[in-house]
Amino acid sequence: MNIRHTIFLCLSLVLSLLHQLALAQRAAKLSFPYAKEGLTKEEAAVHLLSRFSYGYNAADVKETMEMGLEKWFAEQLAGSESDTTLARRLDAFKDVLKSNQELYSLYPKAFRVRRQAIEEGVWSKDSVGVAGNSALLAEYMASKGYKREKELIDQFVSAKVVRAVYSPNQLRELMTDFWFNHFNVSFSKGECTTFIPNYEAAVIRPNVFGQFLDLLTATAQSPAMLYYLDNATSVAATKNGRKGLNENYARELLELHTLGVDGGYTQQDVTEVARVLTGWTVKPMAEPNRKGNQKAKAGGRRENGDFLFKAATHDRGTKTVLGQHFSNQGYDEGLQLLALLSEQEATAQFISRKLAIRFVADTPSTVLVDKMAKRFLDTKGNIAEVLVTMVNAREFWDRDVQRTKVKTPFELAVSAARSLRGDINDPVKFNNWVSRMGEKKFYYIAPTGFPDYAAYWINSGSLLNRMNFGLNFANEKSTGVSIDLLAPLSFREPESMRDALKKYSNNMLPAVDTERLLERLEPLLTVDNLQARVGRKLNDAAADGSKGQRKNKGTQEELAQVLGLIIGSPEFQRR
Amino acid sequence: MVTRRAFLKSSGIGLFGVGLLGGIPSFLADVVAEHKRASLYSKRKVLVCIFQRGAMDGLMAVTPFDDKYLQAARPDLYVGPSLVQGKGASIDLDGRFSLHSSLSPLERLFREERLAIVHGIGSPNTTRSHFDAQDYMESGTPFEKNTTSGWLNRAVGLLGHEAITPFSAVSMTPSLPRSFYGQNNALAIQDLKNFKVQERASLRGTAKSFEELYEETSSSLLRETSKESFEAMKLLQSDVVKNYTPAKNVRYPVSNLGKSLKQVAQLIKLDVGLEVAFTESNGWDTHYNQGGPNGSFARNAEDLAQSIASFWEDMDGYQDEVVLMTMTEFGRTVHQNGTKGTDHGRASCNFILGNYVDGGKVYGDVPVLATENLEDGRDLPVTTDFRAVFAGVAHDHLQLQDADKLFPGYTGDRFALWKK
């Protein structure tokens, strides 16, 4: 063993010890008062998993109970569990982890490709737009090694689905989703499309449990956000009176990202914030060594990854935001501003309420929100600490908040896959169903992000599609997931159809009164003598023995129908 | 949140008209009967909106044809009533403006004075980003990004009565458009026939099982919504809906827009309570080889005009209740660009069709296209705020109460387009 190897081993040991220590410290701070609220440990485990995972089944509940609820949560907060199965599945979508510069080069916009082809003389100007142009375009792109943007979006959505279904770090995935939606950007705005994968991977995901200010700063400096809300083009007003100021980002920064709409700022504050952030833009991707950029450097530019501060376009005058003055500090003004916003009481309240709405109830108790906001202020915006305060609070375990949240379409689909240990074979198809149920992920056009309350997700059209999703999912039709219908039955023949039904619902809806559900499902069991037929077919299937032959088609169809009813049932829509 | 329990209250005529009574639950039939008389005298008004995404070249659709500056700026694109002879010549509407030949199906409606055109329409916000301009036009607040609702959703809320059916606001699109975001119930449906629980022939009873499960759930939101869903589903699954054929001799184009408008017509005739319908026409972003009498613009224009004309013909007998309006996020540059197309500009034009519309006129203010008259020296200037036109249509056709709430922050006039 060479010395380097030894050092490495020692280091890993130390790191792992440190990790264990941190985990133990965290776990020591956790004490869930569910018993005081009259919950059994099992009920508490179900509530915990319903709030902090994308879905679960009876085995997950059992495992969590054995592990200890506090320890489970501590590990989720650490979010460091590795999983080689997940890594292997993500391998097919590895472009999403590329840098913005790489993606910009690999997935050029169609208009850039056309321009390039014309410049290179491959196409004449007249050939642009003629019939067959898409074939020409494809040919030229292939010759250059370019890929189409659609492929990048498909990879991104696929990686999202795969992570949600398989990641052992469920809370990190949920929080990534939460913060992405909070700091929403959208594929519907072409200017920021290329930069969205990196936005999620490098800006959001690493910061979901850390200091709020870090997250805020990272989003403020990301190309996706700079283009989405136009700050990239906002410059100081020029002497000839032409306005260069764009207030779009400034307004959302106050209203949606920090203080909230009633956060006590004025229109004047909005304008002043926009002035402070003039010059905050994106480093040119195409020609990094262009003359103009060299000049900008001489004028005092600052770079941070893809972010560029252009001193030449920054407003040097005095600005006042929430009574605090900013004057001629260039780049640092922006950082000071973000720090100022992140430590406001209004921000603490706004963020805490939004977290409580996401993880507890559509209308969370103000007592709970106040506790969280206080923790937010005490820790200068430490997100993990705010979550700990939330889950340690009695209000979190209140019986009245359980099963009150409605699953979003994405949550419904992923929870179905997770509870049945489905095998995702076509994540794009899977996501198409999510869109059909009303959640076109990453395409929400407004900077507010998707609303987070039940009535938004439940309407006549979407509800029928939820039922249809259940039926299609169970039949392995068009949802891109394959499942083993006999697995929840422990691969054993059920005594009857009713027995099968009971096993499914106990497995997928642990701690729900399944007797009631079964009663409601009785009508189906009498349809066309289903019970007798299924019982017979299950016996045949079980007699077949080997796992490979278990997929008896008739049995599948009828079991699937029952399973589809469970997934489409009101009980399964709730979280 | 508007209460949504009162399904089919006023759709009595439609139900009786198409003989659906046997197919619906008896309590519903009672409700229908009760409201039948009232409905007879208060036919529902319907507004049908088509968003032309990508920004239509208004100067090519409706051309100020004797403008020398325009002819000079567009050597490859300009088409006038006399410059291109025979097939492809544009149609002289009023001695100043001509209609692109591909829009010829609209000519008759214009001559019959039911079709009005507003030229120079656009947004006071000067953004030339598709995304922003569409967002602003659909939210109806051109300087306010985070308006959570769309203007058509607000319009539904201002109608002065509860949402009566799930079909009050329907978008024939795969997902809800920005215009329909908001507190009031709105549906996105691509295909009426697929508005159902996908039951297998061998296992009938699934829909019934779902219905019963939801009837007894403790969540009132799930319970009430599912009730609406199943009622709507039963209606749409009737043979009358499945075997729908348009009025005789009406043939819709086999395009997304044609299919959508056909289904809108179907919903209107069924009298299921439709009040605002929305659909889209795509492909107006003509940066390259826009073409003249033929080409990419012409193909889109033809689809638009034929779809609208077919719809209107299909609406025979219902036209008094219906107004159709087009919209597009902005217009295009006066000058053609280096690839025989046009880039993002400012003002465009739109079409408003209805029996009570004071049509046969090109409204608005289009100056001579000399550089000094153009916005930023390059674009047809916006002389009419889109909100003025939208608010006028909503007020005069839908007779909105509190119409001033439709466009928060807008203090301008309403455009008057209705016959006196």
Interface residues (C-beta under 8 A of the other chain):
Chain A: F111 R114 I118 K125 D126 V128 G129 V130 S188 K189 G190 E191 L229 D230 N248 R251 E252 E255 L256 V406 S435 R436 G438 K440 Y443 I445 A446 P447 T448 P451 A454 A455 I458 N459 S460 G461 L463 L464 M467 N468 L471 N472 L517 R520 L521 P523 L524 V527 D528 L530 E557 E558 Q561 G564 L565 G568 S569 P570 E571 Q573 R574
Chain B: M1 S129 H130 F131 D132 D135 S139 K145 N146 T147 T148 P166 P174 S175 L176 R178 Y181 N185 A186 L187 A188 I189 F195 K196 V197 Q198 R200 S202 L203 R204 G205 T206 K208 S209 F210 E212 L213 Y214 E216 T217 S219 L221 L222 R223 T225 S226 E228 S229 A232 M233 H287 Y288 N289 S296 G338 T339 K340 G341
